[in-house]
């Protein structure tokens, strides 16, 4: 009897997961998709995106970091003209309090110590730039996502109850203030091998998002890679095709689905909510990829 109860207890989490899958992925995200997508589109017509949304997280997309360490760096190394340019230049737009830039720097230093690189990261707000430069974070900010032990150990020092980014990582990043819509980014950033314009375009209206996208690309070298999560998926299809960017075929579905963990399950009630990976959508690679390469 005890063994039977134990076996049943072990099955409960899997049954709960199955119910959540049926409710969210089958019922809401598939059967009711025509209804919920109309609800979100109606929401988008009547809301004003926030210019003060600063949510971020360290190691927010492990799948993207895997892609960076593998096929993206390989692509950058294999320049079309056969030349080699050092150091590797990474440009991060709308970097909030610095978690993304520091994640990149820590990951590169830890996994690819052979690569010389520098990161330039801007944000709209003076306070977030100041905090990024300080590199000091609360436990809640550091532990917002489950960090791998190696990343945690190699990135932070404990400092009186707070976590300070290690000096070797901080010196690899330059932070500054910039408006990615109106400021001349090509004059503020060095020419970039890799660009990150993530989780910001969905906070802009359509016209401003188009301007910011083109402005960000003006900082890129001819041969470059672009990370572009957090935007209208229809706009992603249009803009990446317009600029002749090619989606990287690396864990597209897994990376997209992981990113959805950072918004509530009822994604259609939020202007920044993203639909699940849907097999019936046209241009799936271009629609759901978050990493693009020059043709």
N, C-alpha and C positions, 0 to 999 in steps of 0.2 A: 504493500500500500504506500509506504513512504517513497519507494522508487517511482511509483506511478505519479504521485504528487510532484516529485522533483521533475520528472519528465514534462508534466503539464506546465509547471512554472517556467521551464526553459522554453516552452513553445509560446508563452504569452507575448513576449516582445516581438516575435516574428509575426504572430497574428495581428498585433497592433500595427506593425509596419505594413502588413498586407492591406489592412483597412485604410490606412492613410494613403497608400498607393492607389487603391481603388477610388477613394474619395477625391484626391487631388489630381492624380495623373489621368485617370480614366473619366471620372464624372465631370469635374470642373474644367480640366485642361483640354479635354477632347470632346466629350459630348456637349458640354455647355460652352465650348469655345466661341461659337458665333455670337452668343449672348454676352459673355464677359468681355470680349474684345470691343464690342459696340459700347459697352459701359465704360471701358477705359478711354475710348476715343471721345466719348461725350465729356468725360472728366477733363481730358486734355484741352478741349475747346473752352472750358470755363475756368481754368486755374492759371495762376501765375507761378512759374517755377521759382524755387528759393535760390537766392544769391548768397545765402549764409549757411548752406548745408555743408558741414565739415566732417561728416562721418567718414572714417577711414579705418584701416586695420593693417597690422604687420602681417606679412606673408598671406595676403588676402587671396591670392590665386596660385596655389602650388603648381597647378598644371601649366600656367603661363611661365613660371620659373623653370620648370622642366624644359619647356619649349625654348626658352631663352638660352639655357645652358647647352642645348643640343642643336636643333636645326637652325635656329636664328643666328647664333654665333657662327655656325658653319656657313650660312648664307652670306653673312657680312664678310667673312674671311675670303670667300671666293668672289672677289670683286670682278665685275665684267671686264675691266681693263687690266686685270692681273696685278695691279699695284697693291701695296700694303701701306695703310695709313695708321699711325699711332699718335696719341692714345685713342682707344675706343671712346667715342663721345655719345653720351646718352642724354637726351633732353626730355624732361618731365614737365608737363603743363598741369596747372591747377593741382599742385601736390599737397594741398591741405597742410597738416601739421608734420609732414615729412616721412610718414610711415612707408609710403611706396618707395621713395628715393633711398631711404636707409635699408629697406628690404633688398633692393637691387644691389646696393653697395656691399652689404654683408654677404649676400649669396655669391657674388662674383669673387670677393676676397677669399671666401671659404672654399668654393668649388673650382675656381679658375684663377689661382694666384699668379699664373703665368701671364695674365692679361693686364696690361696697363690701361686704365680707364679713368674717366671723370664724368660726373653727373652734374648738370645744371637743372635746377628745379625752381619753378616760380609758383606763386599763388597770388590771388587777388587781394588778400587781406594782410595788413601789416602785422596783426597779432599772430597769425598762423606762421608767417615767415620768421618772426621772432622766436616762436616756440620751436620751429624746425631747427634754427641755428643753435638753440640751447641743447636740443637733443635729450630732454628730460621728460619722462612719461610716468603716469600713474600706473598702478597695477591693473586697474580696469582697462586702460588704453592698451597696455602691452598684452594682456591676457584676453582681449576681446575675441580672438580666435585661438584655437588650440595650436600652439607653436611646437614644432619639433624641438626636442631637447638640444640638439646640436645648434640649431639656429638661435635659440634662446641663450645658450651659453656663449656663443661666439659674437653675439650682437650687443649684449647689455652688461653693465656693471651695476651692482646695487649701490644706492646712494641715499641713505637715511629714509628708507621706505619707498623710494622712487627708483626708477630704472633709467640709467644714463647710457646713451649709445657710446660705444667705445671710441676713443679718439682716432684710431686708425680708420674707422669707418666714416666718422664725421668729416675728416679732412678730404675725403673723396667727393664730397658734395658741396656745391655752391648754391645757396638759396637767395632768392631775390623776389621783389614784388613786381607783378605785371598783370595786366588785363589781357587775357588771351583773345578777346574780341577786337579791341581797339588799338592796343599797343603794337608797335612794329617789331614783332618777335624775331624776325630775321636779323635785326640789329642788336637784339638783347641776348640771343643765344649763339654759341658757336655752331657751325654746321654739324648736324647730328647724324650718326650712323643708325641710331635706334631712337624712336620717339614713343613717348607714352602720353596719350591724351585720354585718360580713363575716368569714367564716372563723373563727368562734368557736362558733357553735351546735353544730357537729358535734363539738366538744370537751366538750359537756355531755350529761348523761343527759337522757332525754326530758322529765321533769318540770322540771328546771332550765332546759332550752332554752325550754319554753313560758313559764316565768316571765320569763326574760331578754327574750324577744320582746315580751311585753306591757309589761314595764318600760321597754324602749327606746321603744316607741310612746307611752308616757306623756310623753315629752319633746317630742312633735311638735305643731306647729300643726295646726289643722283641715285646712288645705290644705298637703299635704306630699308629698315623694317619699322612697322607701325603697330603699336598695341592700342586698341581702340574699343575697350569695353565701356558699357554704360552710356548708350545712346539709342535713339529710335532705330529699330531694326530695318524699317523701310528706308530710312535715311542712310543707314550703313550700306545697304545694297546700292543705292543711287550714287553716293559719294565715292565709294571705293571703285565702282565701275567707271565713273567720270574721270577719276584720277589714275586709271589703269593700274590699280593695285590688285595683287593676286592673293587670295586667302591661303594661309598656310594650312596644309592638311595634316594637322597633328592634334589628336584628341579634341576635336571641335566640340562634339556633343558634351563630353565630360567637363570641359572648361566652362562651357556655357551653363550647364546645369549647376555646377559648383557656385558660380557667381550669383545664382538665384537664391542661395542661402542667406544672402545679406539683405533681402527684402522679405516682407511678410508673405505667407502662403497665399493670401488673397491679393495677388499681384495686380489685379485689374482695378483695385481701389486706390492705386498709387500711380502718379504720373511717371515715376521712375521704375515702376514694376515691369519686369520682362516676362514675356510668354515663355513657356517651356519649349524644348526642342520638339518641333512638330514635323512628322515625316511627310505630310502632304503639302508643306510650304514650298513654293518655287525658290530656286537659287539658294538651297539650304546651306551650302558651304559658305557662300558670300554673306548670307543672312546671319548665321550663327557663329561664324569665326570671329575671334577677337584679335587675331594677329594677321597682318598683311605684309606682303613683300612687293618690292618693285618688280615689274615684269622683266 
